Amino acid sequence: MPDEAGAPIAAERHSQGKRRRIIFPPAIGTLGTPAYMKRVELFNELGPDSVLMMGDNPALPPMPEKPTLLDFFRRRFHPRGVNHLLQSANLARKAGLPEKLVLACLVHDIANVALVGSDHGYWGAQLIGPYVEEEVSWAVRYHQALRFFADEAAGYTYPEAYIRYFGADYVPPPYIQAAHREARAHRWYMSARQITIYDVYAFDPNTIVPLEEFTDIIGRHFRQPEEGLGFDGSPVAHMWRSIIWPNNFL
């Protein structure tokens, strides 16, 4: 239901037994919108039969006790984003890229599909950092900047879609320009550039690539923690837990 400003009311309610559980939307998704200020009104709804959301949201598929990367693909990542990632990895595999770069293509947008879009290359690199070769996380981080800069010698032109998304006059901010310069001078430049090459053409809604085709590559190049992602005590475990329980109030 929209509010008087036309923005959706930023709350969903789910029943658990006899009590409603109210989702208090996070600031990161509502700042700059009317929904951000309206969040405080949700506290007026609390009472014996209404509490804030904590724990499993019944609207989401339950996660296993020790979740794997494949579980996140199947149960938390947005289907449209998963299809894009699978297409990207499939194109990279067909082109004969090393398996670790196929994996990089498979996970390059995982922050986008389940966490946050802003600076998604940096968030994604952090998410996978403890579990992949350094080159893979580096490539995921820097693909964010390289997307905005053509390298026709490498086979990458500025995406026409970006003109539609951001306008023909869009100029990347200084930190993105600096990251581009850093990447161009780095020994792993082509690793990150390959992600952009096999990113831009991987949006065909009619192409379906089974996730199972990459099970072996994930097994060889992603160090799945025995305790499960989110529960291994790594510096990024909290990020994976936030994806498991995205609607927790605290």
C-alpha positions as CSV (number, residue, x, y, z in Angstrom):
1,M,0.0,0.0,0.0
2,P,1.5,3.4,-1.0
3,D,1.7,6.3,1.4
4,E,0.6,9.8,0.5
5,A,4.0,10.5,-1.2
6,G,3.6,7.5,-3.5
7,A,6.4,5.4,-1.8
8,P,5.5,1.9,-0.5
9,I,5.0,1.6,3.2
10,A,8.3,-0.1,4.2
11,A,7.0,-3.0,6.3
12,E,5.7,-6.5,5.9
13,R,4.0,-8.5,8.5
14,H,4.2,-12.3,9.0
15,S,2.2,-14.4,11.4
16,Q,4.0,-16.9,13.6
17,G,1.5,-18.7,15.7
18,K,-0.8,-16.1,17.1
19,R,1.7,-13.2,16.9
20,R,2.5,-10.9,14.0
21,R,6.2,-10.3,13.3
22,I,6.8,-6.8,11.8
23,I,9.7,-6.1,9.5
24,F,11.5,-2.9,10.4
25,P,13.2,-1.9,7.1
26,P,16.9,-1.1,7.3
27,A,18.2,2.4,6.9
28,I,20.4,1.5,3.9
29,G,17.4,0.6,1.7
30,T,15.2,3.6,2.7
31,L,17.4,6.6,3.3
32,G,16.3,9.5,1.1
33,T,12.7,8.1,0.8
34,P,9.5,8.8,2.8
35,A,9.7,5.3,4.0
36,Y,12.8,6.1,6.1
37,M,11.0,8.5,8.4
38,K,7.8,6.4,8.5
39,R,9.7,3.5,10.1
40,V,9.3,4.9,13.6
41,E,5.5,4.5,13.2
42,L,5.9,0.8,13.3
43,F,6.7,0.9,17.0
44,N,3.1,2.0,17.6
45,E,1.9,-1.4,16.3
46,L,3.9,-3.4,18.9
47,G,1.9,-5.2,21.5
48,P,1.0,-8.6,23.0
49,D,0.2,-9.9,19.5
50,S,2.7,-8.0,17.5
51,V,6.5,-8.1,17.7
52,L,9.5,-7.2,15.6
53,M,10.9,-9.8,13.2
54,M,13.7,-11.9,14.6
55,G,15.0,-15.2,13.3
56,D,13.6,-17.1,10.3
57,N,11.2,-15.2,8.1
58,P,8.6,-17.8,7.0
59,A,8.3,-16.0,3.7
60,L,11.9,-17.2,2.9
61,P,13.0,-20.7,2.2
62,P,14.7,-22.1,5.4
63,M,18.5,-22.4,5.3
64,P,20.3,-25.6,6.4
65,E,22.3,-25.7,9.6
66,K,25.6,-25.5,7.7
67,P,24.8,-23.5,4.6
68,T,27.0,-23.8,1.5
69,L,27.4,-21.3,-1.4
70,L,25.0,-23.4,-3.4
71,D,22.4,-23.0,-0.7
72,F,22.7,-19.3,-1.0
73,F,22.3,-19.5,-4.8
74,R,19.2,-21.6,-4.4
75,R,17.5,-20.0,-1.3
76,R,18.6,-16.4,-1.0
77,F,20.0,-14.9,-4.2
78,H,17.4,-13.3,-6.5
79,P,16.5,-15.6,-9.4
80,R,17.1,-13.0,-12.1
81,G,20.5,-12.2,-10.7
82,V,21.3,-15.9,-10.4
83,N,20.4,-16.4,-14.1
84,H,22.8,-13.5,-15.0
85,L,25.6,-15.0,-12.9
86,L,25.2,-18.4,-14.5
87,Q,25.1,-17.0,-18.0
88,S,28.3,-14.9,-17.2
89,A,30.1,-18.0,-15.9
90,N,28.9,-20.1,-18.8
91,L,30.2,-17.6,-21.3
92,A,33.6,-17.5,-19.5
93,R,33.8,-21.3,-19.5
94,K,33.0,-21.5,-23.2
95,A,35.7,-19.0,-23.9
96,G,38.2,-21.2,-22.2
97,L,39.0,-19.1,-19.1
98,P,40.7,-20.7,-16.2
99,E,38.3,-22.2,-13.7
100,K,39.1,-19.7,-11.0
101,L,38.0,-16.9,-13.4
102,V,34.9,-18.8,-14.3
103,L,34.2,-18.8,-10.5
104,A,34.9,-15.1,-10.4
105,C,32.2,-14.6,-13.1
106,L,29.9,-16.8,-11.2
107,V,30.1,-14.7,-8.0
108,H,30.9,-11.2,-9.3
109,D,27.5,-9.8,-8.5
110,I,26.5,-11.7,-5.4
111,A,26.3,-8.6,-3.3
112,N,23.8,-7.2,-5.8
113,V,21.5,-10.2,-5.7
114,A,21.3,-10.5,-1.9
115,L,22.9,-7.6,0.0
116,V,23.4,-4.1,-1.5
117,G,23.9,-2.6,-4.9
118,S,26.1,0.4,-4.0
119,D,29.8,-0.5,-4.2
120,H,28.7,-4.1,-4.9
121,G,32.2,-5.0,-6.2
122,Y,33.7,-4.2,-2.9
123,W,31.0,-5.9,-0.9
124,G,31.2,-9.0,-3.1
125,A,35.0,-9.2,-2.8
126,Q,34.7,-9.1,1.0
127,L,32.0,-11.8,1.0
128,I,34.2,-14.2,-0.9
129,G,37.6,-13.1,0.3
130,P,38.3,-15.8,3.0
131,Y,37.2,-18.6,0.7
132,V,38.8,-18.0,-2.7
133,E,42.2,-17.2,-4.2
134,E,43.2,-13.5,-3.7
135,E,43.2,-13.0,-7.5
136,V,39.5,-13.9,-7.6
137,S,38.4,-11.5,-4.9
138,W,40.6,-8.8,-6.4
139,A,39.0,-9.3,-9.8
140,V,35.5,-9.1,-8.3
141,R,36.4,-5.9,-6.5
142,Y,37.9,-4.1,-9.5
143,H,35.3,-5.2,-12.0
144,Q,33.0,-2.5,-10.5
145,A,35.3,0.3,-11.7
146,L,36.4,-1.3,-15.0
147,R,32.8,-1.6,-16.2
148,F,32.7,2.2,-16.8
149,F,35.9,2.3,-18.9
150,A,36.2,0.8,-22.4
151,D,39.2,-1.2,-23.4
152,E,38.5,-2.1,-27.0
153,A,41.9,-3.8,-27.4
154,A,40.6,-6.3,-24.8
155,G,37.2,-6.6,-26.4
156,Y,35.2,-4.4,-24.1
157,T,33.2,-1.3,-25.2
158,Y,31.2,1.0,-22.9
159,P,27.8,-0.7,-22.5
160,E,24.9,0.9,-24.3
161,A,22.7,-0.1,-21.4
162,Y,24.7,2.3,-19.1
163,I,23.7,5.2,-21.3
164,R,20.0,4.3,-20.6
165,Y,20.7,3.5,-16.9
166,F,22.8,6.6,-16.0
167,G,22.5,9.0,-18.9
168,A,25.0,9.9,-21.6
169,D,26.6,12.6,-19.5
170,Y,27.4,10.3,-16.5
171,V,30.9,10.6,-15.2
172,P,32.1,8.0,-12.6
173,P,33.2,9.5,-9.2
174,P,36.9,10.1,-8.4
175,Y,37.3,7.0,-6.4
176,I,36.1,4.8,-9.3
177,Q,38.4,6.7,-11.7
178,A,41.3,6.0,-9.2
179,A,40.3,2.4,-9.0
180,H,40.4,2.1,-12.8
181,R,43.9,3.5,-12.9
182,E,45.0,1.2,-10.1
183,A,43.6,-1.8,-11.9
184,R,45.1,-0.9,-15.3
185,A,48.6,-0.9,-13.6
186,H,48.0,-4.2,-11.8
187,R,49.3,-7.7,-12.8
188,W,45.7,-9.0,-12.4
189,Y,44.1,-6.4,-14.6
190,M,43.0,-8.9,-17.3
191,S,41.3,-11.0,-14.6
192,A,39.0,-8.2,-13.6
193,R,38.6,-7.1,-17.2
194,Q,37.4,-10.6,-18.2
195,I,34.6,-10.3,-15.7
196,T,33.4,-7.2,-17.4
197,I,33.6,-8.8,-20.8
198,Y,31.5,-11.8,-19.8
199,D,29.2,-9.6,-17.7
200,V,27.7,-7.3,-20.3
201,Y,26.3,-10.0,-22.6
202,A,24.9,-12.3,-19.9
203,F,21.3,-10.9,-19.7
204,D,19.3,-13.2,-22.0
205,P,16.1,-14.1,-20.2
206,N,15.6,-17.0,-22.6
207,T,18.9,-18.7,-21.7
208,I,18.8,-21.0,-18.7
209,V,22.1,-22.5,-17.3
210,P,21.8,-25.1,-14.6
211,L,23.6,-24.3,-11.4
212,E,24.7,-27.9,-11.1
213,E,27.1,-27.4,-14.1
214,F,29.4,-25.4,-11.8
215,T,29.3,-27.7,-8.7
216,D,32.7,-29.1,-9.4
217,I,34.3,-25.7,-10.1
218,I,32.9,-24.4,-6.8
219,G,34.2,-27.4,-5.1
220,R,37.7,-26.9,-6.4
221,H,38.0,-23.2,-6.0
222,F,35.7,-22.1,-3.2
223,R,36.8,-23.2,0.3
224,Q,33.5,-24.0,1.9
225,P,33.8,-23.8,5.7
226,E,32.9,-26.9,7.6
227,E,30.7,-24.9,10.0
228,G,28.8,-23.4,7.1
229,L,28.9,-19.9,5.7
230,G,28.0,-17.4,8.5
231,F,29.2,-19.7,11.3
232,D,32.9,-20.2,10.8
233,G,34.1,-17.1,12.7
234,S,35.6,-15.5,9.6
235,P,35.8,-11.7,9.4
236,V,32.8,-11.8,7.0
237,A,30.6,-14.4,8.7
238,H,28.3,-11.6,9.8
239,M,27.7,-10.6,6.2
240,W,26.5,-14.1,5.3
241,R,24.3,-14.3,8.5
242,S,22.7,-11.0,7.4
243,I,21.7,-12.7,4.1
244,I,20.4,-15.7,6.0
245,W,18.3,-13.4,8.3
246,P,17.8,-10.2,6.3
247,N,14.8,-9.0,8.2
248,N,16.1,-9.2,11.7
249,F,15.5,-6.0,13.7
250,L,18.9,-6.4,15.4
